[in-house]
Amino acid sequence: MRALSLGLGLLVLGLIPVTSARAQDCADQTQMGLDQCADAAYKKTDAKLNAVYRQIVARLAGDADTKARLVAAQKAWIAFRDAECKFRAGNAEGGSIYPMLVIQCRDALEQKRIEELSAQLECEEGDLSCPVPAAP
């Protein structure tokens, strides 16, 4: 019965399709292999997020107040990401699939964050709703 509720919970959360799609890309279909594939994908996404973040920090070099707000926002976002992924994968907590579900969740949320931050790099001159100055 627990397996059925776990499967239904993952289906409702939309995690099964993500798991299945990524699992096809992994040569090693053991849970350890799937964990390693998920971790490798996440590391690439995390590197992209850090690169975009560094670009924004560079543009804010002369604006300490806005940079401080960016740092605070990113710290809060990381706390949200971690709590959200713990929530999403909670039905599998204690199971062997749990680490993979958390990593896949982080990967998906970081991809969205990359889009959000990248948009800040594309603001037009004079857009007061955008805290990041246009590129020189």
C-alpha positions in Angstrom: 0.0 0.0 0.0 2.9 2.4 0.8 4.3 1.8 -2.7 1.0 2.6 -4.3 0.6 5.8 -2.3 4.3 6.7 -3.1 3.7 6.1 -6.8 0.5 8.2 -6.8 2.2 10.9 -4.8 5.0 11.1 -7.3 2.6 11.0 -10.3 0.6 13.9 -8.8 3.8 15.9 -8.2 4.8 15.3 -11.8 8.1 13.6 -10.8 7.6 10.3 -12.5 7.8 11.7 -16.1 11.0 13.6 -15.2 12.5 10.5 -13.7 11.6 8.3 -16.6 12.9 10.8 -19.2 16.2 11.3 -17.5 16.5 7.6 -16.7 16.6 6.8 -20.4 19.7 8.9 -20.8 21.7 7.0 -18.2 23.8 4.0 -19.2 23.7 2.6 -15.6 20.1 1.9 -14.8 20.8 1.0 -11.1 19.6 3.5 -8.5 23.2 4.5 -7.9 23.7 5.1 -11.7 20.5 7.1 -11.9 21.6 9.2 -8.9 25.0 9.9 -10.6 23.3 10.9 -13.9 20.9 13.2 -12.0 23.9 14.7 -10.1 25.9 15.3 -13.3 23.0 17.1 -14.9 22.4 19.2 -11.8 26.1 20.2 -11.6 25.9 21.5 -15.2 22.7 23.5 -14.4 24.3 24.8 -11.2 27.4 26.0 -13.0 25.1 27.9 -15.5 23.2 29.5 -12.7 26.4 30.6 -11.0 27.7 32.0 -14.3 24.5 34.1 -14.8 24.6 35.2 -11.2 28.3 36.3 -11.6 27.3 38.3 -14.7 24.7 40.2 -12.7 27.1 40.8 -9.8 29.6 42.2 -12.3 27.0 44.7 -13.7 26.2 45.7 -10.2 29.8 46.4 -9.3 29.2 50.1 -8.7 25.9 49.7 -6.8 26.4 48.2 -3.4 22.8 48.5 -2.3 21.4 46.7 -5.3 24.1 44.1 -5.1 23.1 43.5 -1.4 19.5 43.1 -2.4 20.5 40.6 -5.0 22.5 38.6 -2.5 19.6 38.6 0.0 17.2 37.5 -2.8 19.5 34.7 -3.9 19.9 33.4 -0.3 16.2 33.5 0.2 15.7 31.7 -3.2 18.1 29.0 -2.2 16.2 28.4 1.1 13.0 28.2 -0.9 14.5 25.8 -3.4 15.7 23.5 -0.7 12.4 23.6 1.2 10.4 23.1 -1.9 12.4 20.1 -3.1 12.2 18.5 0.4 8.4 19.0 0.2 8.1 17.7 -3.4 10.2 14.6 -2.6 8.8 14.1 0.9 6.7 11.0 0.0 9.9 9.2 -0.9 11.9 10.3 2.2 13.9 7.4 3.5 13.7 5.6 0.2 16.6 5.0 -2.2 15.0 7.2 -4.8 14.8 10.2 -2.5 18.2 11.7 -3.3 17.6 11.5 -7.0 14.2 13.2 -6.7 15.7 16.1 -4.6 18.5 16.6 -7.1 16.0 16.5 -10.1 13.8 19.0 -8.3 16.8 21.3 -7.7 17.8 21.0 -11.3 14.4 22.0 -12.5 14.1 24.9 -10.1 17.5 26.2 -11.0 16.7 26.0 -14.7 13.8 28.3 -14.0 16.0 30.6 -11.9 18.4 30.8 -14.8 15.6 32.0 -17.0 14.5 34.6 -14.4 18.0 35.9 -13.8 18.9 35.9 -17.5 15.9 38.1 -18.2 17.5 40.6 -15.8 20.5 40.8 -18.2 18.3 41.7 -21.1 16.5 44.8 -19.7 16.3 47.9 -21.8 17.9 51.1 -20.8 15.6 53.1 -18.5 13.4 50.1 -17.4 12.9 50.9 -13.7 11.4 47.5 -13.0 14.8 46.0 -13.8 17.5 46.4 -11.2 20.3 45.3 -13.5 21.8 48.0 -15.7 22.0 47.3 -19.4 25.3 46.0 -20.8 27.7 48.7 -21.9 
